[in-house]
Amino acid sequence: MQVRIRLFAGLRERAGAAELELELPEGAIVADALERMRALTDGVPVVMAINQEYADADATLHSGDEVALIPPISGGAVGALHARLTTEPLTLDPLVERVRDPRAGAVVTFLGVTREVAELEYEAYREMAEHQMAEIVARAVERHGLCAAAVEHRVGTVPLSEASVAIAVSAPHRAEAYAGSREIIDEIKARVPIWKKEEGEWVRGMSPRL
């Protein structure tokens, strides 16, 4: 059977391509595919995603699957939940408007900005990244009783002092708003397949939590 392998960041540069076709026997599992790709991933801890969902090593593969090799990651819809990637500069005002709610007594915002270097370059597995971001926002809203939450992450080149990620949340009380905002940024850094390049080198991060 044949599966399509998608590559990102340093792995894409190593392979010289963003996609590869991999021939595997019927009944192959994720661990089999990882073993076949070992020459490419040497020295890089990776996990796999099957059809935009993180997968354990014993997950079965099927012909036609889209399989993404996820190296360590650098750490939408209108309404109560909003999550998207964009190449445009980020500003907080539109996100604050999205989370306005008559029940809210607190609105907390967060900007993560480029520091100390002239620019950072961000790359993402877009389809999976937006899906994961939306799930993170939904969990934070439910767990902390938020009124609404919105997050946007920039991809492409982000110059010094410009924002790479923007978050706004609203809640009845400030404690819940702060906690929800903190959870969203922490989970994005831990789970979402977004990579950054600094001064020509992909920043070493951590393997995403499954």
N, C-alpha and C positions, 0 to 999 in steps of 0.2 A: 504494500500500500504506500501511498505518497502523502506526505504532509508538507505544509508550507511553513517555513521557519522565518520569523521576523526578528530582525536584529536592531539594536539601538546603541547610541553613544560609542564607547570604545570598541565594542564587539562589531558594530557596523563598520568602523574604520579598519579593524583587523581583517574582516572578510572582504572589504572593498565592495560591499553590496548591502542593501537594506533587507533583501529577502533571499532565501535559498530554498531549494526543493530537496527533501530528504526521503529516501526510500527505506522503508522499514517492513519487517515481516508482520503478517496479521497477528493481532493480539499483543503487539508491542506496548510497553508502558513508558511513562515519562523517563524513568531511570535508563531505559534502553536508548532513548533519544539523546539524553545527556551524555551517555557513554560515547555515542557516535560523534558528538560535537566536542569531545574533550580537547582535541587539538586546538580548536578555536577558543575555548573557554579557559585554557590553561592559566592558572594563577588568578582567575576571576571567579569568586563565589556567585553562582547564579541560581535562580529558581525558574520554573516554567509557568506560563499561563496558557491554558487551552481555551480558545474561543473567548478570550478576554476575561477569564476567571483564573485566579491562582490555582495551581494543581499540585497535589502531593506526588512524591516519586513513584508511587504504585498506581497512579491513575492510568486507565487504559486509553490509548490513542486510537483514532479511527481515520480512515482514508478521507482526505479533504479537510482535516482539522487545520485551523490556524494556530500555530504554536509559536509563542513568543519567548525568547530567551531574555530574562530580566536580570541585568547586572545590578550591583548595589546602586541604590537610588539616593540622590543628593537630598542629603537632608538639610446645557442647562435649560431650566424652565423658569418662567416668571411665577412668583408666588412666594410661599413660605420657604421654599427651598430653591436655591440657585447655585449652580456650579458649572464653570466653563473654563476653557483655555482660550487665550487670545494673543494675537501678536501686537495688539495696540497698547499704548501706555495705560496704566491702571490709575484710577482715582477712587476715592472713598465715597464721594457724594452719591453716585448712582446706586451703590450698594446700600448706603444708609436709607435711601428712598425705598429700596426693595424690602427692607426689614421693618419699616414703620408699622406700628400696630397699636391700636387703642388700649390693648391690655398691657403694653410694655411700659415699665418704669425705668428701664435701663437699656441703653444701646452701647455696645462695646465694639470698637474697631481695632484692626491690626494691619500694619503694613510691614512686610519684609523687604528690605531695600539692599541694593548692591553697595558694598563698602570696600574700601581699601584698594580696589583694582579699577581699571578704566571701564571694564565691562565684563559681564558674564553672558555666556551663551547657553540657553536652555533648549533641551530636546525632550519630547514626550512621545509615548505610545498613546496617541491622542484618544482613540476610541476607548481604550481601557482606562486611561487616566480620568476622563470625564465621568465614566461609569463609577469608578472607585470614589472620586470626589463627591459625587451625588450621594453615594451610600454613607460616606463619612458624615456629611451634613445631616442626612436623615437620622442617623443614629444619635448624633449630638442633640438634635432637636428633641427626640424622644427621651433620651437619658436625662437631660437637664431641664426639661420642661420649657424650652425656648419658644418664643412666639414665632420667630423666623430666623433664618440664617442664610448667608450668601458668601460665596468664595469665588475668586477669579485668580488664575495663575497665568503668568505671561510665558510665552515661548519665543524663541529667537534671541536676538541680542538685547540685553538690558544694560544700559549705561550706568555709570557711577551715580549713586544717590537716587536712582529711579526704582520703583517698586517692582518686585517680581511676583509677589503674592499679596492679595488684599482680602480681608475678611471683615464682615459686619454681622453681628448677632443682636437680637433683641430678646428681652425676657422681663417678666414682672419685677425681678429684683436683680441687683448688681452681682451678687454672688453667683447666681446661675449664669448670667451673661458672661462673666469672666471665665467661669469653668468651661462653658461651651466653646468659647473662642479658643481657649488653650487646647482643648481636646481636638478641635478641628485642625489647627496647625500642626500639632504633634502627630496626629494620624496621617496627615498628608505627607509629612516628612518620612514617616515610617512605612507607608504602604503604596503611595501613588507612584507609578513608573514615570518619573521625571528626573532628568539628569542635567547637571550643569558642568560647563567647561570654563576653566579659569586659567588665563594666560597659556592657552594652547593645550592644557591637560584636563582630562575628565576628573572631576573631584571624587576622591575615594569616599564612599559612603558605607551603607550597611545593607545586608540582604533584607528585603522586605518581609514583614511578618505575614504569614499565610492565614 
